[in-house]
Amino acid sequence: MVNEKNQNLQDVFLNNARKSKCPVTIFLVNGVKLQGVITWFDNFSMLLRRDNQSQLIYKHAISTIMPHESLNLFEDEANSQPEG
């Protein structure tokens, strides 16, 4: 069944990481490694919080985001569909 709300993977990933307050490691395109918790994001930037300080990071500068624990991004569709 097609989900009526079409969300892109980036928004689902970032929102899940934000809601769960999961610590993440962010690598920038210049090789800098940042660690913290995502507290806010929009189409162009995000806020990363660590040690009671926030950093504004522009998305165009991000290479990779690695959560420190697994994120459950989508509902288990196998359990929501009838068998047979």
N, CA, C and O atoms as a MOPAC input file, in Angstrom:
PM7 MOZYME 1SCF
protein

 N      0.84400 1    -1.18000 1     0.00000 1
 C      0.00000 1     0.00000 1     0.00000 1
 C      0.89000 1     1.24400 1     0.00000 1
 O      1.85900 1     1.31500 1     0.75700 1
 N      0.57400 1     2.19300 1    -0.82100 1
 C      1.38800 1     3.39200 1    -0.95400 1
 C      1.02700 1     4.37400 1     0.14900 1
 O     -0.14800 1     4.64700 1     0.39200 1
 N      2.03700 1     4.89600 1     0.80700 1
 C      1.84200 1     5.88200 1     1.85700 1
 C      1.42100 1     7.19600 1     1.22200 1
 O      2.08700 1     7.68400 1     0.30900 1
 N      0.30500 1     7.78400 1     1.70100 1
 C     -0.18700 1     9.02500 1     1.11800 1
 C      0.74400 1    10.19000 1     1.40700 1
 O      0.82700 1    11.12700 1     0.61400 1
 N      1.44700 1    10.14300 1     2.53500 1
 C      2.42900 1    11.17100 1     2.85600 1
 C      3.75400 1    10.74800 1     2.25800 1
 O      4.39000 1     9.82200 1     2.76300 1
 N      4.17900 1    11.39900 1     1.20600 1
 C      5.47600 1    11.07900 1     0.61300 1
 C      6.54100 1    11.93700 1     1.26900 1
 O      6.63000 1    13.13800 1     1.01400 1
 N      7.35100 1    11.31300 1     2.11700 1
 C      8.46100 1    12.00200 1     2.75100 1
 C      9.74500 1    11.45900 1     2.15300 1
 O      9.85700 1    10.26900 1     1.85600 1
 N     10.71000 1    12.34600 1     1.98100 1
 C     11.97500 1    11.85400 1     1.45700 1
 C     12.78500 1    11.21100 1     2.58200 1
 O     12.55300 1    11.47400 1     3.76200 1
 N     13.71700 1    10.38400 1     2.20100 1
 C     14.50800 1     9.61400 1     3.16000 1
 C     15.28500 1    10.52200 1     4.10300 1
 O     15.39800 1    10.24000 1     5.29600 1
 N     15.81800 1    11.60700 1     3.56500 1
 C     16.59300 1    12.53700 1     4.39000 1
 C     15.75200 1    13.08400 1     5.54600 1
 O     16.21000 1    13.10200 1     6.68900 1
 N     14.53200 1    13.52800 1     5.25700 1
 C     13.67400 1    14.08400 1     6.30400 1
 C     13.26500 1    13.02500 1     7.32200 1
 O     13.22300 1    13.29900 1     8.52100 1
 N     12.96300 1    11.81900 1     6.85100 1
 C     12.59300 1    10.72800 1     7.75700 1
 C     13.76400 1    10.39800 1     8.67900 1
 O     13.57800 1    10.24400 1     9.88600 1
 N     14.96100 1    10.29000 1     8.12000 1
 C     16.16500 1     9.97400 1     8.88800 1
 C     16.44400 1    11.04900 1     9.93200 1
 O     16.62100 1    10.74100 1    11.11100 1
 N     16.48300 1    12.31100 1     9.50400 1
 C     16.80900 1    13.40200 1    10.42300 1
 C     15.74500 1    13.56900 1    11.50400 1
 O     16.07600 1    13.81800 1    12.66300 1
 N     14.47800 1    13.43400 1    11.13800 1
 C     13.40700 1    13.58400 1    12.12200 1
 C     13.44600 1    12.46500 1    13.15100 1
 O     13.21900 1    12.70000 1    14.33800 1
 N     13.73300 1    11.24800 1    12.69800 1
 C     13.83600 1    10.12300 1    13.62400 1
 C     15.01300 1    10.31000 1    14.57600 1
 O     14.88800 1    10.05900 1    15.77500 1
 N     16.14500 1    10.74500 1    14.05400 1
 C     17.32000 1    10.99500 1    14.89900 1
 C     17.03800 1    12.12000 1    15.89100 1
 O     17.45900 1    12.05300 1    17.04600 1
 N     16.32900 1    13.14400 1    15.44500 1
 C     15.99600 1    14.27300 1    16.32300 1
 C     15.04600 1    13.84200 1    17.43800 1
 O     15.28300 1    14.13500 1    18.61000 1
 N     13.96400 1    13.14100 1    17.06900 1
 C     12.96900 1    12.72500 1    18.06500 1
 C     13.54800 1    11.75400 1    19.08900 1
 O     13.22300 1    11.83300 1    20.27300 1
 N     14.40000 1    10.84400 1    18.63800 1
 C     14.96500 1     9.84300 1    19.55200 1
 C     16.16800 1    10.38000 1    20.32600 1
 O     16.67500 1     9.71300 1    21.22800 1
 N     16.62500 1    11.58300 1    19.97500 1
 C     17.79800 1    12.20000 1    20.61100 1
 C     19.02500 1    11.29500 1    20.53000 1
 O     19.86500 1    11.26300 1    21.42900 1
 N     19.09700 1    10.57000 1    19.43100 1
 C     20.20800 1     9.64700 1    19.18800 1
 C     21.47200 1    10.43900 1    18.85000 1
 O     21.44300 1    11.28000 1    17.95100 1
 N     22.57600 1    10.18800 1    19.55100 1
 C     23.82800 1    10.85900 1    19.18600 1
 C     24.26300 1    10.45200 1    17.77200 1
 O     24.10800 1     9.29900 1    17.37100 1
 N     24.79900 1    11.40500 1    17.03800 1
 C     25.25400 1    11.14800 1    15.67400 1
 C     26.67500 1    11.67500 1    15.49300 1
 O     27.12800 1    12.56600 1    16.21000 1
 N     27.35700 1    11.09800 1    14.51700 1
 C     28.63600 1    11.62200 1    14.05700 1
 C     28.40800 1    12.14200 1    12.65100 1
 O     27.88500 1    11.43000 1    11.79400 1
 N     28.80200 1    13.38300 1    12.41700 1
 C     28.64600 1    14.01700 1    11.11000 1
 C     30.03500 1    14.30300 1    10.54700 1
 O     30.86800 1    14.93000 1    11.20100 1
 N     30.26700 1    13.83300 1     9.32700 1
 C     31.50800 1    14.14000 1     8.62400 1
 C     31.20500 1    15.19800 1     7.57100 1
 O     30.27600 1    15.04900 1     6.77700 1
 N     31.98900 1    16.25800 1     7.57100 1
 C     31.83500 1    17.31100 1     6.57800 1
 C     32.66800 1    16.98900 1     5.34400 1
 O     33.55300 1    16.13500 1     5.39500 1
 N     32.39000 1    17.66500 1     4.24700 1
 C     33.10600 1    17.38800 1     3.00100 1
 C     34.59200 1    17.72200 1     3.10900 1
 O     35.39600 1    17.19800 1     2.33800 1
 N     34.97000 1    18.58600 1     4.05600 1
 C     36.38900 1    18.91500 1     4.23600 1
 C     37.08500 1    17.97700 1     5.22400 1
 O     38.25000 1    18.18800 1     5.56200 1
 N     36.36800 1    16.93000 1     5.69600 1
 C     36.96700 1    15.93000 1     6.57100 1
 C     36.75300 1    16.15300 1     8.05100 1
 O     37.10000 1    15.28500 1     8.85200 1
 N     36.19300 1    17.28400 1     8.44400 1
 C     35.94800 1    17.56800 1     9.86100 1
 C     34.88300 1    16.61600 1    10.39900 1
 O     33.88100 1    16.34700 1     9.73600 1
 N     35.11500 1    16.11100 1    11.61500 1
 C     34.17900 1    15.19800 1    12.27700 1
 C     33.49600 1    15.95200 1    13.41500 1
 O     34.16300 1    16.52500 1    14.27700 1
 N     32.15800 1    15.94700 1    13.41200 1
 C     31.37000 1    16.58200 1    14.46500 1
 C     30.51300 1    15.52000 1    15.13700 1
 O     30.03200 1    14.59800 1    14.47900 1
 N     30.32200 1    15.64800 1    16.44400 1
 C     29.46800 1    14.70800 1    17.16800 1
 C     28.49100 1    15.48200 1    18.02800 1
 O     28.81500 1    16.54900 1    18.55000 1
 N     27.28200 1    14.93600 1    18.17200 1
 C     26.27800 1    15.57200 1    19.00400 1
 C     24.90200 1    15.01400 1    18.71200 1
 O     24.75900 1    13.92800 1    18.15000 1
 N     23.88900 1    15.77800 1    19.10300 1
 C     22.49200 1    15.38900 1    18.92500 1
 C     21.82300 1    16.43000 1    18.03100 1
 O     21.96000 1    17.63200 1    18.25800 1
 N     21.10200 1    15.96600 1    17.01800 1
 C     20.38300 1    16.87400 1    16.12400 1
 C     19.16500 1    17.41300 1    16.87000 1
 O     18.33800 1    16.64000 1    17.35400 1
 N     19.05600 1    18.73700 1    16.96300 1
 C     17.92800 1    19.33900 1    17.68000 1
 C     16.93900 1    20.02300 1    16.74900 1
 O     15.79900 1    20.27500 1    17.14100 1
 N     17.35500 1    20.33000 1    15.52000 1
 C     16.48700 1    21.04000 1    14.58400 1
 C     17.08600 1    20.92700 1    13.19400 1
 O     18.30200 1    20.81000 1    13.04000 1
 N     16.21600 1    20.96200 1    12.16800 1
 C     16.70900 1    20.98200 1    10.79000 1
 C     15.64700 1    21.57000 1     9.87300 1
 O     14.45700 1    21.55800 1    10.18500 1
 N     16.09900 1    22.08100 1     8.74100 1
 C     15.20000 1    22.51800 1     7.67900 1
 C     15.80500 1    22.07400 1     6.34500 1
 O     16.64600 1    21.17600 1     6.31700 1
 N     15.39000 1    22.68700 1     5.25800 1
 C     15.87600 1    22.25800 1     3.93900 1
 C     17.35500 1    22.53400 1     3.71000 1
 O     17.98500 1    21.88000 1     2.87900 1
 N     17.91600 1    23.49500 1     4.43900 1
 C     19.27400 1    23.93000 1     4.13100 1
 C     20.28000 1    23.76400 1     5.26200 1
 O     21.48600 1    23.80200 1     5.01800 1
 N     19.81400 1    23.58200 1     6.49100 1
 C     20.74100 1    23.55400 1     7.62500 1
 C     20.19700 1    22.69000 1     8.75500 1
 O     19.05600 1    22.23000 1     8.71300 1
 N     21.04200 1    22.47800 1     9.77200 1
 C     20.61300 1    21.75400 1    10.96900 1
 C     21.37800 1    22.28200 1    12.16900 1
 O     22.45400 1    22.86400 1    12.03600 1
 N     20.79800 1    22.06600 1    13.34900 1
 C     21.46800 1    22.41000 1    14.59700 1
 C     21.94800 1    21.13100 1    15.25100 1
 O     21.18900 1    20.17000 1    15.38700 1
 N     23.20600 1    21.11900 1    15.65700 1
 C     23.81100 1    19.99100 1    16.35300 1
 C     24.20100 1    20.47000 1    17.74500 1
 O     24.92600 1    21.45500 1    17.88400 1
 N     23.72200 1    19.77500 1    18.77700 1
 C     23.97300 1    20.18400 1    20.15900 1
 C     24.95800 1    19.23200 1    20.82800 1
 O     24.83700 1    18.01100 1    20.72900 1
 N     25.94900 1    19.83200 1    21.52200 1
 C     26.92000 1    19.05400 1    22.28800 1
 C     27.45500 1    19.93000 1    23.40700 1
 O     27.80400 1    21.09000 1    23.18800 1
 N     27.51700 1    19.36800 1    24.60500 1
 C     28.02600 1    20.09000 1    25.77600 1
 C     27.32900 1    21.44100 1    25.95800 1
 O     27.97900 1    22.45800 1    26.19700 1
 N     26.00300 1    21.43600 1    25.84100 1
 C     25.17200 1    22.63800 1    26.02300 1
 C     25.50500 1    23.76400 1    25.04800 1
 O     25.24100 1    24.93000 1    25.33900 1
 N     26.07400 1    23.43100 1    23.91100 1
 C     26.32200 1    24.41800 1    22.86100 1
 C     25.76400 1    23.88900 1    21.54800 1
 O     25.84200 1    22.69400 1    21.26600 1
 N     25.20500 1    24.78600 1    20.75100 1
 C     24.65600 1    24.40700 1    19.44900 1
 C     25.55000 1    24.90300 1    18.32900 1
 O     26.13900 1    25.98100 1    18.40800 1
 N     25.63900 1    24.09100 1    17.28300 1
 C     26.36700 1    24.46900 1    16.07300 1
 C     25.38700 1    24.45500 1    14.91900 1
 O     24.63600 1    23.49500 1    14.75100 1
 N     25.38700 1    25.51100 1    14.12200 1
 C     24.59700 1    25.55200 1    12.90200 1
 C     25.44800 1    24.96800 1    11.78100 1
 O     26.54100 1    25.46000 1    11.49700 1
 N     24.94000 1    23.91700 1    11.15000 1
 C     25.67800 1    23.23800 1    10.08400 1
 C     24.85900 1    23.34700 1     8.80500 1
 O     23.67400 1    23.01300 1     8.78600 1
 N     25.48900 1    23.81000 1     7.75100 1
 C     24.81200 1    23.88200 1     6.46200 1
 C     24.88100 1    22.51800 1     5.78100 1
 O     25.94500 1    21.90400 1     5.70900 1
 N     23.74400 1    22.05200 1     5.28400 1
 C     23.67100 1    20.71000 1     4.71400 1
 C     24.60700 1    20.52000 1     3.52200 1
 O     25.09400 1    19.41200 1     3.29900 1
 N     24.86700 1    21.57100 1     2.75500 1
 C     25.74200 1    21.40700 1     1.58600 1
 C     27.17000 1    21.05600 1     1.99600 1
 O     27.96100 1    20.60200 1     1.16900 1
 N     27.50400 1    21.26600 1     3.27600 1
 C     28.85100 1    20.95300 1     3.77300 1
 C     28.95100 1    19.54300 1     4.34900 1
 O     30.04000 1    19.10600 1     4.72000 1
 N     27.82100 1    18.82000 1     4.43000 1
 C     27.79900 1    17.49300 1     5.05600 1
 C     28.06700 1    16.40900 1     4.02000 1
 O     27.50000 1    16.41200 1     2.92800 1
 N     28.94800 1    15.48300 1     4.39200 1
 C     29.22900 1    14.32000 1     3.56300 1
 C     28.44200 1    13.10700 1     4.05200 1
 O     27.76900 1    12.44200 1     3.26400 1
 N     28.52500 1    12.81500 1     5.36300 1
 C     27.95800 1    11.59200 1     5.93100 1
 C     27.41600 1    11.85300 1     7.32400 1
 O     27.99400 1    12.62300 1     8.09100 1
 N     26.29000 1    11.20200 1     7.65000 1
 C     25.74800 1    11.23500 1     9.01100 1
 C     25.62700 1     9.79800 1     9.49000 1
 O     24.96400 1     8.97800 1     8.85400 1
 N     26.27100 1     9.49400 1    10.61800 1
 C     26.22900 1     8.14200 1    11.18300 1
 C     25.59500 1     8.18700 1    12.57100 1
 O     26.14900 1     8.80500 1    13.48100 1
 N     24.43300 1     7.53600 1    12.74600 1
 C     23.86000 1     7.46000 1    14.09200 1
 C     24.65500 1     6.47900 1    14.94300 1
 O     25.21100 1     5.51400 1    14.41900 1
 N     24.71300 1     6.71500 1    16.24600 1
 C     25.45300 1     5.83100 1    17.14900 1
 C     24.65700 1     4.58200 1    17.50200 1
 O     25.20500 1     3.63500 1    18.06700 1
 N     23.36400 1     4.57300 1    17.17100 1
 C     22.53300 1     3.38600 1    17.37800 1
 C     21.58100 1     3.26200 1    16.19800 1
 O     21.38500 1     4.22000 1    15.44900 1
 N     20.99400 1     2.09200 1    16.03300 1
 C     20.09900 1     1.86300 1    14.90100 1
 C     18.85400 1     2.72800 1    15.00900 1
 O     18.30500 1     2.92500 1    16.09400 1
 N     18.41800 1     3.24000 1    13.86500 1
 C     17.18600 1     4.01300 1    13.80100 1
 C     16.14400 1     3.19600 1    13.05600 1
 O     16.43400 1     2.63700 1    11.99900 1
 N     14.93300 1     3.12200 1    13.59600 1
 C     13.83600 1     2.43400 1    12.93000 1
 C     13.11200 1     3.46500 1    12.07300 1
 O     12.24200 1     4.18400 1    12.56400 1
 N     13.47200 1     3.53800 1    10.79000 1
 C     12.97100 1     4.60200 1     9.93000 1
 C     11.55800 1     4.37000 1     9.42600 1
 O     10.80100 1     5.32600 1     9.26300 1
 N     11.19200 1     3.14000 1     9.17700 1
 C      9.88500 1     2.85300 1     8.60200 1
 C      9.18500 1     1.78700 1     9.41900 1
 O      9.81800 1     0.92600 1    10.02900 1
 N      7.84900 1     1.86300 1     9.41600 1
 C      7.06800 1     0.83800 1    10.09800 1
 C      7.30000 1    -0.49000 1     9.39700 1
 O      7.57800 1    -0.53700 1     8.19900 1
 N      7.18200 1    -1.56600 1    10.16100 1
 C      7.34100 1    -2.90200 1     9.58600 1
 C      6.11100 1    -3.21000 1     8.74300 1
 O      5.05500 1    -3.53900 1     9.28300 1
 N      6.24100 1    -3.10600 1     7.41700 1
 C      5.10500 1    -3.29600 1     6.52600 1
 C      4.63300 1    -4.74300 1     6.49700 1
 O      3.47200 1    -5.00000 1     6.17900 1
 N      5.50300 1    -5.69200 1     6.82100 1
 C      5.10900 1    -7.10200 1     6.81700 1
 C      4.02600 1    -7.36500 1     7.85300 1
 O      3.15100 1    -8.20300 1     7.63600 1
 N      4.07500 1    -6.65600 1     8.98000 1
 C      3.07800 1    -6.85300 1    10.02300 1
 C      1.77800 1    -6.12500 1     9.73400 1
 O      0.75000 1    -6.47300 1    10.31600 1
 N      1.78100 1    -5.13000 1     8.86000 1
 C      0.57800 1    -4.35300 1     8.60300 1
 C     -0.23100 1    -4.89500 1     7.43000 1
 O     -1.37600 1    -4.48500 1     7.24100 1
 N      0.33500 1    -5.80900 1     6.63300 1
 C     -0.38300 1    -6.36000 1     5.49700 1
 C     -0.93800 1    -7.73200 1     5.84900 1
 O     -0.25700 1    -8.53300 1     6.48900 1
 N     -2.17100 1    -8.00800 1     5.43500 1
 C     -2.74100 1    -9.33400 1     5.70700 1
 C     -2.02200 1   -10.41300 1     4.90700 1
 O     -1.56600 1   -10.18300 1     3.78700 1
 N     -1.93300 1   -11.60000 1     5.51300 1
 C     -1.28500 1   -12.72600 1     4.83400 1
 C     -2.26200 1   -13.38400 1     3.87700 1
 O     -3.47800 1   -13.27300 1     4.02900 1
 N     -1.70500 1   -14.07100 1     2.88600 1
 C     -2.54400 1   -14.87100 1     2.01900 1
 C     -2.59600 1   -14.37100 1     0.68600 1
 O     -3.27200 1   -14.95000 1    -0.16500 1

